[in-house]
Amino acid sequence: MRELREMRLALVSTTLSLLFLVSNGVVTSRFLQRISHGSNFLTTDELWFNQTLDHFSPLDHRKFQQRYYEFNDYFRLPDGPIFLKICGESSCDGIANDYIGVLAKKFGAAVVSLEHRYYGKSSPFKSLRTENLKYLSSKQALSDLAVFRQYYQESLNVKVNRSNVENPWFFFGVSYSGALSAWFRLKFPHLTCGSLASSAVVLAVYNFIEFDHQIGDSAGAECKAALQEVNGLVEQRLALDGYAVKSLFGAANLKIDGDFLYLLADAAAIAFQYGNPDRLCSTLVQAKKDGEDLVVADNAFATYVKGYYLGSFGTNVETYNQQHLKRTNSAGDTSDRLWWFQVCTEVAYFQVAPSDDSVRSSKIDTKYHLDLCKNVFGEGIYPDVDATNIYYGGTKISGSKIIFTNGSQDPWRHASKQTSTEDMPSFLISCHNCGHGTDLRGCPQVPLNLEGDAKNCSSPDAVHKVRQQIIDHIDLWLSQCQATGRSYM
């Protein structure tokens, strides 16, 4: 009798699972096929729902179509947890197969992911002129997540023929979406059991000189000196023949010198931010030792920028072109304009050169950033970082059940919460190539390592220890939710 009862239960569970997967456009075999071919995504099947345009106006009832994804292969029906992976400041083209997939399998969780309003295919307007961007903010995005979470929970209840039942939810994000993950738990604690805020930039910073300081520290004395020599040489040659210098880097179309210098600064920073320090420093330091020209010599800086940053890493020079940023057509990749609008109105993160010992050009100063905001978006656009930090708390965020993680070489960690407080642990993953989102992405952080494989981190053990802390906290907080029969604690 016991065996028959177990068989019946298994059959019911299997039937419910198949109904749920088919009704949501997810076919298990296709996932297995994608994995066998080394896919970067758990799913790329698009789903849509109607989102409110303005959550803060009782009179505005306009809606727009917002894109989302779901992956249910590991979901333990009907009461398994739901992991919401927040998409950030770029087009969201699927659910990446990073460490969240491993966690979902461990906890029997469904994974859903919502595209950020305005980005990718979730734009409310065909024109992205400045007046149409008034609804692009972190506050509106958080309310999007709350509405979507309720929509998805209710949809699940209908599919399994129940009502007024809540699954335990847990939120995840990296970088800006990491901040959203923390802020969601802060503002909507009744809608999630907890949040993982990976490399979460919760502190809005006007002049972010700490960013450049960290690049110098991560580079080490020799590489830092080489980068500073590169800046000196480039600035000298810009004054003599700007077009020729920019052409060396494949950036002749950047008419504004500050835009070009910003590209060079980012090209250097990205090596440390995303776990590829040796790709930049090994050849540059050797060229300096050999007395070669650090700009034009083989394997010197121009070669690195063109071959790696604009090549295999995949950056488009147009990202730095203010004429490109002024484009208001919503067709194509609009992420650059959209993120700069958020920078210029909410968070700043102006990566200015420190007054001394800077790794980046001194011409990248506050005025450069303010001029860009004015040139691209018009008069009256200014980042009110004080208001942002008052609203969310900055690094003094007063939340609970939020895990903060950072990589030791990541310059963005200085805008994150790096000290542990009660109910909000903070972990630093220390290694030579531990950068932005190492806990979920492994090393290097770009390109994607399937399942966030940490084997190429200089200290895989450091990553594994923090991941175990993440697992322990998720397990604890989910169990506390389930014990109370609520989706939050």
KOLDREN-630317 format. One line per 5 residues: number of its first residue (from 1); their letters; for each residue z, x, y of C-alpha. Coordinates in steps of 0.05 Angstrom, whole numbers, plus 32768, in hexadecimal, padded with zeros to 4 digits. Each point is the difference from the previous one (the first is absolute). Example, Ala and Ser with C-alpha at 12.3 -4.5 7.8 and 13.67 -1.06 7.14 Angstrom:
REM KOLDREN-630317
1> as> 809C,80F6,7FA6  7FF3,801B,8045
REM end
This chain:
REM KOLDREN-630317
1> mrelr> 8000,8000,8000  8012,8037,8030  7FBD,8024,7FF3  7FDA,7FBE,800A  8024,7FF3,8042
6> emrla> 7FF0,8046,8019  7FB7,7FF7,7FED  7FFD,7FBF,8026  8020,801F,803D  7FCF,803A,7FFC
11> lvstt> 7FC6,7FD0,7FFC  8018,7FD8,803D  800A,8040,8027  7FBB,801A,7FEE  7FDF,7FBD,8012
16> lsllf> 8023,7FFE,8044  7FEC,8048,800D  7FB7,7FF3,7FF0  7FFF,7FC1,802B  801F,8026,803A
21> lvsng> 7FD1,803B,7FFA  7FC0,7FD7,7FF9  8013,7FD0,8038  8009,803B,802F  7FBF,8023,7FF0
26> vvtsr> 8022,803A,7FDB  7FE3,8014,7FBC  802B,8032,7FDA  7FC7,8021,7FDB  7FDD,8011,8041
31> flqri> 8040,8023,8017  8003,8029,7FC0  7FB8,8013,8009  800C,8017,8047  803B,802A,7FEB
36> shgsn> 7FD7,8020,7FC9  7FCE,8015,8034  8035,801D,802D  7FFF,7FC9,8035  8028,8009,803F
41> flttd> 8012,7FB6,8002  8027,7FD0,7FD5  7FD4,7FC9,801C  7FCC,7FF5,8036  7FF7,7FB5,7FF5
46> elwfn> 8005,7FDF,8045  8029,7FC1,800B  8009,7FD9,8042  802F,7FD1,8022  8007,7FE0,8044
51> qtldh> 802F,8025,802E  801E,7FE9,8042  7FE2,8025,803C  803D,7FFD,802E  8043,7FF8,7FDD
56> fspld> 8025,7FFB,8042  7FDC,7FC6,8021  8011,7FB9,7FEA  7FC1,7FE8,8023  7FCD,802F,7FE2
61> hrkfq> 7FEB,7FE8,7FBB  7FC4,802E,7FF5  7FF8,8021,7FBD  7FD8,803B,7FE4  7FED,8018,7FBB
66> qryye> 802C,8038,7FE7  7FEE,802A,7FC3  8030,8010,7FC8  8001,801A,7FB9  802A,7FF4,7FC2
71> fndyf> 800A,8026,7FC0  8024,7FDC,7FC7  7FF3,802A,7FC2  8049,8016,7FFB  801F,7FBF,801B
76> rlpdg> 8038,7FE4,7FD5  7FF7,7FB5,8008  801E,7FD7,801B  803C,8023,801F  7FE8,8048,8009
81> piflk> 8005,8022,8044  7FC8,8001,8032  7FF0,8041,8024  7FDE,7FF8,8043  7FDB,803E,8014
86> icges> 7FF3,7FFD,804B  7FBC,8017,8019  8002,8026,8042  7FD1,8018,8036  7FBE,8001,7FDA
91> scdgi> 7FD3,7FD5,7FD6  8024,7FEA,7FC1  7FCD,8003,7FC8  802D,7FF5,7FC4  8042,8013,7FE1
96> andyi> 8001,804B,7FF6  8015,801B,7FBC  803A,802A,801A  8049,8003,7FEA  800A,7FB6,8010
101> gvlak> 7FD7,7FF1,7FC2  8031,8028,7FD7  803B,7FDA,801F  7FDD,7FBD,7FF4  7FF8,8010,7FB6
106> kfgaa> 8048,8017,7FFA  801C,7FC1,8021  7FCE,7FCD,7FE6  7FEA,7FF2,8047  7FC3,7FDF,8020
111> vvsle> 7FE3,8028,8039  7FE2,7FDE,803D  7FE4,8020,803F  7FF0,7FE0,8043  7FCD,801E,8030
116> hryyg> 801C,800B,8046  7FE6,7FCF,8034  7FC2,8018,8026  7FF2,8039,7FCF  7FC9,8000,7FCC
121> ksspf> 7FE7,7FBA,7FF2  803D,7FDD,801E  7FEB,7FFC,8048  800D,7FBF,8026  7FC8,800F,8032
126> kslrt> 7FB9,8019,7FFE  800C,8025,8041  8038,8033,8005  8001,8003,804C  8045,800E,801B
131> enlky> 8013,7FB8,8011  7FF2,7FED,7FB7  8031,8035,7FE7  803D,7FDD,801D  8014,7FE7,7FBB
136> lsskq> 7FFD,8046,7FE1  8049,8017,7FFB  8034,8013,7FCD  8026,7FBF,8010  7FC5,7FD5,7FEF
141> alsdl> 7FF2,802A,7FC1  8047,7FF6,7FE7  7FFA,7FB5,8008  7FBE,8004,7FDB  8025,801F,7FC6
146> avfrq> 8036,7FCB,8001  7FCD,7FC7,8000  7FD8,8021,7FC9  803D,800D,7FD5  8012,7FB6,8004
151> yyqes> 7FB8,7FEB,7FF2  7FFC,802D,7FC2  8043,7FEA,7FE5  7FEE,7FB7,8006  7FBC,800D,7FE0
156> lnvkv> 8022,8022,7FC5  8030,7FC6,7FF8  7FC6,7FCF,7FFC  7FDC,802A,7FCC  803D,8002,7FD2
161> nrsnv> 8012,7FB7,800E  8043,8009,8022  801D,7FF5,8045  8035,801E,802E  8004,8040,7FD6
166> enpwf> 7FFE,8045,8020  7FEB,8040,7FDD  8022,8040,8017  7FD4,8024,8033  7FFE,8049,8014
171> ffgvs> 7FD7,801D,8039  7FDD,8044,8003  7FDC,8027,8036  7FEC,8046,8016  7FFD,801A,8047
176> ysgal> 7FF5,7FC7,8032  8001,7FCF,7FC6  8040,8023,7FEA  801D,7FEE,8044  7FE9,7FB8,7FF5
181> sawfr> 8023,8001,7FBD  8041,8015,8020  7FF8,7FD0,803A  7FF0,7FC6,7FD1  8042,800A,7FDB
186> lkfph> 8022,8005,8045  7FE2,7FC0,801C  7FF6,7FD7,7FC1  8039,8015,7FD1  7FFE,7FBC,7FDE
191> ltcgs> 7FB9,800C,7FE7  8008,8042,7FDA  8032,8022,7FD3  7FF2,8042,8022  7FCB,802F,801B
196> lassa> 7FE5,8045,7FF4  7FEE,8021,8042  7FD8,803E,7FEE  7FF3,8030,803A  8011,7FC4,802B
201> vvlav> 7FF5,800D,804B  8036,7FD1,8018  800D,8025,8041  7FCE,7FF4,8038  7FF9,8042,8026
206> ynfie> 7FE0,800A,8044  7FF6,804C,8000  8003,8014,7FB7  8008,804B,8007  8026,8004,7FBE
211> fdhqi> 7FBE,7FF3,7FDC  7FE4,8042,8019  8041,8025,7FF3  7FFD,7FEA,7FB7  7FB8,8018,7FF9
216> gdsag> 8016,8044,8018  803C,8002,7FD1  7FD7,7FE9,7FC4  7FC8,8032,800F  802F,803C,8001
221> aecka> 7FFE,803A,8030  7FBD,801E,7FEB  7FD8,7FC0,7FFC  8020,7FE6,8040  7FEB,803F,8025
226> alqev> 7FBA,7FF9,7FE6  7FFB,7FB8,8017  8019,8013,8045  7FCC,8036,8004  7FCA,7FCD,7FEC
231> nglve> 8017,7FD3,803A  7FFB,8039,8031  7FBA,8014,7FEA  7FE7,7FB8,8000  801A,7FF2,8046
236> qrlal> 7FE1,8040,801B  7FBC,7FEF,7FE2  8003,7FB8,8015  8003,8018,8048  7FC1,802A,7FF6
241> dgyav> 7FD5,7FD3,7FD4  8021,7FC1,7FE9  7FC4,7FE5,7FDB  7FF7,803F,7FD7  8049,8001,7FEB
246> kslfg> 8001,7FB7,7FED  7FC0,8009,7FD8  8022,8035,7FD6  802F,7FCA,7FE8  7FCC,7FCA,7FF8
251> aanlk> 801D,7FDB,803C  7FCC,8008,8037  8001,7FB6,800E  8048,8002,801A  7FF5,8004,804B
256> idgdf> 8049,8000,8013  8021,8043,7FF2  8042,7FDF,7FF1  7FE0,7FD7,7FC8  7FE4,803F,7FE1
261> lylla> 8042,8025,8005  8023,7FC5,7FE1  7FD0,8003,7FC5  8012,804A,7FF6  804A,7FF1,8004
266> daaai> 7FFB,7FC8,7FCD  7FD6,802B,7FD2  8038,8034,7FFD  8038,7FCC,7FFB  7FDF,7FDB,7FC6
271> afqyg> 8008,803D,7FD3  804B,7FFA,8003  8005,7FB5,8008  7FDA,7FF4,7FBF  8015,803A,7FD5
276> npdrl> 7FC7,8032,8005  801F,8039,8029  7FDF,8038,7FD9  7FBB,7FE2,800C  8009,8012,804A
281> cstlv> 8030,803A,8002  7FEA,802F,7FC8  7FBB,8010,801C  8016,7FFC,8049  8039,8031,7FF7
286> qakkd> 7FD3,802F,7FD9  7FCA,7FFD,8036  8034,8013,8034  8018,803B,7FD5  7FB8,8017,7FF9
291> gedlv> 7FF6,7FFE,804C  7FCA,7FCB,7FFC  7FEE,7FCB,8033  802D,7FC6,7FED  7FD0,7FCC,801B
296> vadna> 7FBC,8013,7FE5  800B,8031,7FC6  7FF1,7FE9,7FB9  803C,7FD8,7FE6  801E,7FFE,8046
301> fatyv> 8015,7FC1,8026  7FBB,7FE2,800F  7FED,8005,7FB7  8041,7FDE,7FEC  7FF6,7FC7,8032
306> kgyyl> 7FB8,7FF3,7FEC  8007,800C,7FB6  8044,7FE0,7FF4  8017,7FD3,8038  7FBC,7FE3,8011
311> gsfgt> 7FE6,800C,7FBA  8027,7FF5,7FC0  803C,7FE0,8025  7FCF,7FCF,801F  8012,7FFB,804A
316> nvety> 7FC9,7FE6,802E  7FF8,8025,8042  7FF6,7FBD,8022  804A,7FF1,7FF4  800D,802E,803C
321> nqqhl> 7FC9,7FE7,802D  801B,7FD2,8037  7FBC,7FDF,8005  8008,7FEC,7FB7  8046,7FE7,800E
326> krtns> 7FE5,7FD2,8036  7FD2,7FDC,7FCF  8015,7FB7,7FFB  7FD3,7FE7,7FC8  802B,7FEE,7FC3
331> agdts> 7FC9,8016,7FCF  800A,8041,7FDC  803F,802B,8001  8029,7FEC,803D  8042,8021,7FEA
336> drlww> 7FFD,8036,8035  7FFE,7FD0,803B  8033,7FD2,7FE1  8033,8036,7FF1  7FF9,801E,8045
341> fqvct> 800F,7FBC,801D  8041,7FFE,7FDA  800E,8047,8015  7FF2,7FF0,8049  802A,7FC0,8000
346> evayf> 803A,8008,7FCF  8010,8043,7FE1  7FDD,8039,8026  800D,803A,7FD1  7FDC,802A,8034
351> qvaps> 7FF7,8043,7FDC  8005,802B,803E  8004,804B,8002  8047,801B,800A  800B,8028,803F
356> ddsvr> 8004,8041,7FD9  7FEC,801D,7FBC  7FD0,7FC6,7FF3  7FD0,7FFF,7FC5  7FD1,7FD0,8024
361> sskid> 7FDC,8008,8042  802B,7FF5,803E  7FC8,7FD3,801A  8018,7FCB,7FCF  8036,7FE6,802E
366> tkyhl> 801C,7FBD,8016  7FCA,7FF7,8034  7FCA,8007,7FCB  801E,7FC7,7FD7  800C,7FD2,803C
371> dlckn> 7FB9,800D,8019  7FE6,7FEE,7FBB  8026,7FBE,7FFF  7FE6,7FEE,8045  7FB9,8015,7FF1
376> vfgeg> 7FFB,7FDC,7FBE  8028,7FC0,800E  8002,7FFA,804C  8037,7FFC,8034  8046,7FEA,7FEF
381> iypdv> 8003,801A,7FB9  803F,8029,7FF4  802C,800D,7FC3  8044,7FE0,800A  8024,802B,7FCE
386> datni> 8045,7FED,801C  7FF2,7FB7,7FF1  7FE8,8011,7FBA  803D,802A,7FF0  802F,7FCB,801D
391> yyggt> 7FE0,7FCB,7FD5  8000,8027,7FBF  8037,8033,800B  7FD7,8040,7FF7  8025,8030,7FD3
396> kisgs> 803F,7FD8,800C  7FE3,7FC5,7FDC  8037,7FD1,7FEB  7FE5,7FE7,7FBE  8014,8001,7FB7
401> kiift> 7FE0,800E,7FBD  7FCA,802D,801D  7FED,8041,7FDE  7FE4,8035,802F  7FD9,803B,7FE4
406> ngsqd> 7FDE,803B,8022  7FDB,8040,7FED  801C,8041,801B  7FBD,8018,801E  7FEC,7FBD,801F
411> pwrha> 8000,8002,804D  8009,7FB5,8001  8045,8004,7FE1  801D,800C,8045  7FF0,7FB8,8011
416> skqts> 8022,7FE7,7FC0  8048,7FF5,7FED  8017,8041,7FE0  804A,7FF3,7FF8  801F,7FD4,7FCC
421> tedmp> 802D,7FC6,8015  8024,7FCB,7FD7  7FCD,7FD7,7FDB  7FC6,8028,801D  7FF8,8041,7FDA
426> sflis> 7FD0,8034,801A  7FE1,8036,7FD4  7FDA,803F,8014  7FCF,801B,7FCC  7FFF,804B,800B
431> chncg> 7FC6,802B,7FE8  7FC7,802B,801B  7FCD,7FC7,7FFF  802C,7FC2,8005  7FE5,7FD7,8039
436> hgtdl> 7FF1,7FB8,8015  8012,7FCE,7FCA  800C,8033,7FC9  802E,7FD1,7FDA  7FC7,7FCF,7FF5
441> rgcpq> 7FC3,802E,8004  8015,8041,7FDF  7FE0,8042,8017  7FD4,8009,8025  8007,7FBC,8021
446> vplnl> 7FB4,7FFC,800B  7FD6,7FF7,7FD7  8023,7FCC,7FD5  8024,8018,7FC2  7FFE,7FC9,7FCB
451> egdak> 8045,7FE2,7FF8  8019,8030,8035  7FFF,803B,7FCF  8030,8035,801A  7FEA,8039,7FD3
456> ncssp> 7FDD,8024,8039  803D,7FFF,802D  801F,8045,8006  8041,7FE0,7FE8  7FF0,7FC4,7FD4
461> davhk> 804A,7FFB,7FF0  8010,7FF2,8049  7FD0,7FC5,7FFE  801B,7FE6,7FBD  8048,8002,8019
466> vrqqi> 7FF0,7FD5,803D  7FD6,7FD1,7FD6  803B,7FF6,7FD1  802B,7FEE,803D  7FCA,7FCD,8014
471> idhid> 8000,7FE2,7FBA  804C,7FFC,7FFF  8004,7FDC,8043  7FC7,7FD0,7FF0  8021,7FF0,7FBD
476> lwlsq> 8044,7FF4,8021  7FE6,7FD5,8039  7FD2,7FD7,7FD4  8039,7FF3,7FCF  802C,7FE9,803A
481> cqatg> 7FCA,7FCF,8015  7FF7,7FE6,7FB9  804B,7FF8,7FF7  8002,7FD1,803C  7FBF,7FDC,7FEF
486> rsym> 7FE4,8013,8044  7FC7,802C,8018  802F,8026,802E  8046,801C,8007
REM end
